[in-house]
């Protein structure tokens, strides 16, 4: 089927939630599965083709990826109504194994529209020794393959567990223990007492999320490995997105959050000052949109409060602010995390950017 025919068919049949409202871009596909690939074969590539289905000229502006292993190529030339364009995505399978998922976020000029692409692959790793398989040093002869443990969504009232791999590259057994930031967020850690030489093992991180208003939003914790009494200098960073139990049953009334814009660019401003801008948050669904947690990260602020309710079909004006750097020709990035009862995307990151003169 020719691209034009396929795009017209997609325009008619594409589900309403396949992309953010008001996007002028219609992609041939929003997902691509590379299937089984070999790490030794290196980077794989897919071209996502799109059509400008609006009546205005648009330009691709910012494209961000969820991992440094994913890169993109694209043109910022204007795309007129009815014209085609493409985004080339490269995925490196280096130091990955098994089924992986990566995301690509696309913003047009002015950050007024947003599209989301997904990549999948099943990676067969190349044979390697302990140093290659576990490249990060911890304490003593103990190494790991990843210093982060991200849980993603964990609903209140549930428990989730992840295994974290470590290895002993030494010639004798090592006694193990852990030091943590505590169980303030419902995190516990189970660690083996010893690990034999040239062997690998797992310790297990568990989140048991209580119910209540104090247990929404992102939970952040740290874990330090102690090997034969020596504590690692750098911790594992652990995180979970705590949300409510959401019912996605077909036909059930659901809220839908729309942010305009979701990427706020303040432009070039005077150093060392705080700048504000107004955005619009709308509920285009058919049930109340409830903000369970609003977290303004360092250097940012917002007038939106936890507990705010937006009725179906209504919108609110929200002030966001960012502190500009004191350094000339600098770029400051900020974020505001929003946790709501929108079942499609219960956690949203509102991004802010400002430059100094």
Secondary structure, DSSP 8 states (H G I E B T S, - for coil): --HHHHHHHHHHH--GGGS-TT-SEEES-SEEEEEEEEGGG--EEEEEEEEE-SSS-B-EEEEEESSTTEEEEE--S-B-TT-EEEEEEEE--TT--EEEEEEEEEEEGGG--EEEEEEEEEEE-----HHHHS-EE-STTEEES-SEEEEEEEETT-EEEEEEEEEE-SSS-EEEEEEES-STTSEEEE--SEE-TT-EEEEEEEEE---SGGG-EEEEEEEEEEETTEE-SS-EEEEEEEE------TTS----EEEESSEEEEEEE-TT-EEEEEEEEEE-SSS-EEEEEEEE-TTEEES--TT-EE-TT-EEEEEEEEE--SSTT-EEEEEEEEEES-SS-SEEEEEEEEEE-
